[in-house]
Amino acid sequence: MLNIKVTAIEPELNKKIKKVVYAEKHKWKKDLNNVKALTSGFNPDYTFFNELYNFSFNYLKKYTQIKLNKSWWWANYYSKDHHCNPHNHEPELLSCILIVKSSSDNPLYFINGDKKYHMIEEDGMMIFFDSKYQHGVKKCKHRRITCALDFK
């Protein structure tokens, strides 16, 4: 079975991120590697990512003694029919998806063998997982915003 840790950020930080994404998404492009949605591109200079990493490092102290560092980060804006092909984030050690704006159709899934496990999304939910885990996003029926963080 997959080992996934789930927590949540403060609602005020989530609102701040959502506001930035709505203001910036018109500058973004579609199709970053496996992401078939609008994306900020790798390592954008948005200050909220520093807040997310600080939160993550504090949260992860409970679960690992490994010294983790920032690796890659980006934001995604999904509209109807946008999706993300199954992939993993190797060679990074750990990955995280923040659900900034959830979708009622819960399009995020993880793959273990021949089974798909769909996540029930909530705004502000942070999902930490081993970077080797395959995951994807089925075609969205509603708007959805996520941030991804990788650790090395």
N, C-alpha and C positions, 0 to 999 in steps of 0.2 A: 504494500500500500504506500501511497505517497506521503511524505512528511512535509506538511505545509503549516506555517504559522500565520495566524490572522490577528490583526489588531486594528485600531482605528486612530486617525489623527483628530485633532480638535476641529469642531465645525467651523470656527473662524478661519483657520488656515485653509480648510477645504474651500470656503467661500472666496478667499483671496486668490487661490489657484484658478478657480472657475472664472473669476473676473478677468484674470490675465489671459487665459486661454481664449475667452470670447473676444477680447480686444486684439489679440495677436494672430488668431487662426487664419485671417485673410492673407497673411504673409507666408503661410506654410505651403508645402508641396505635398502631393500624394505619392505613395509608393516608396517608403523607406524600407529597403530589404523586403521583409515578409509582410510589412504593414501596408494594407491597401486602404488607407484612410489618410486624412490630412495629418501631417506630423511636423513637429518643430525642427526635426533633424537632430543629430547627435550633439550632446553637451551644449545646449543653448544657455545663454547668460541670463537666466531668470533667477532672481534671488530666492524664490521659494524652494528651489532644489537644494540650496544649502540648509534650509530649515528641515526639509524632508530627510536629508542625510543625517543631520544632527539627531533628529527624532529616531531614525533607524539605528544609529550607533548605540544610543542609550537603550533602546528596546532590545537589541540583539545581545547586549551584555549578559542578559539572563540565560541565553541559550548557547553561547560559544565563548571560548577563551581566545579564539583566533583573532588576530589583528586584521581587520578588514579596512580596505581603502576604497574610495570612489573610483569608478571605472568609466561607465557610460550612463547617460541619462537623456531622456527625451519625453515629450508629451504627444498625445494622439487625440485627434478629434474625429469621431466616427459619425457619419450620417447614414441614412437608410442605404442598405446593400453594401456598405463598407465592411471589410473583414480583415483577418490576419491569418496567413497560412501557418500551419503547424511548424514549430521550430523550437530550438532551445537557445540558450545564451552562453554555451561553452565557447571559450575556455574560462569564462568568469567563474567564480566560486559560488556566489549567491545572487539571486535576483529578487526584485520586488515589483509588484504592480499595485499602484494606487488607483482605486476607482473613485475618480473625482465626481463624475455624474454617472450614476448607474443606469442600466437599461432593464426594463421589466422583463425582457426576453432572455436575460442572463446568458449572453453569448460567449463568455469566457469559459474555456474548458482546458483540462489537463488530460494527457493520454498516459495510460499505464498499460502496457501490453496492447491488447486489442480493445480495451475499454476506454470510453471517454467519461470524464467526471466534470459536470457543469457546476460552476460556482454560482451561488446565490449572491448577487451583487447588492451592495449598499453604498451610498455616498460616504466617502471618507475611509472606506475599508482598505487596509494595506495587507497584501498577501505576499509573504516571504517564502521562497522555495529554492531548492537546489537548482543551479543554472543548467544542469543537464536534463531537467524535466522538460519533456515536450509539452507545448501548450499552443493554443490558437484561439481565434475569435470567429465564431460562425457569422454569416451575414447578419448585420444588425437590422432591426426593424425600427429602431428609435435612435435619437442622438445619444452619444455616449462620449465621455472624456476619461482618459487614463494618463497616468505618468508611469514611466518605467525607470527603475534604478538598478544598476548592476554594481557588484562589489567584486574586487579582486583581492 
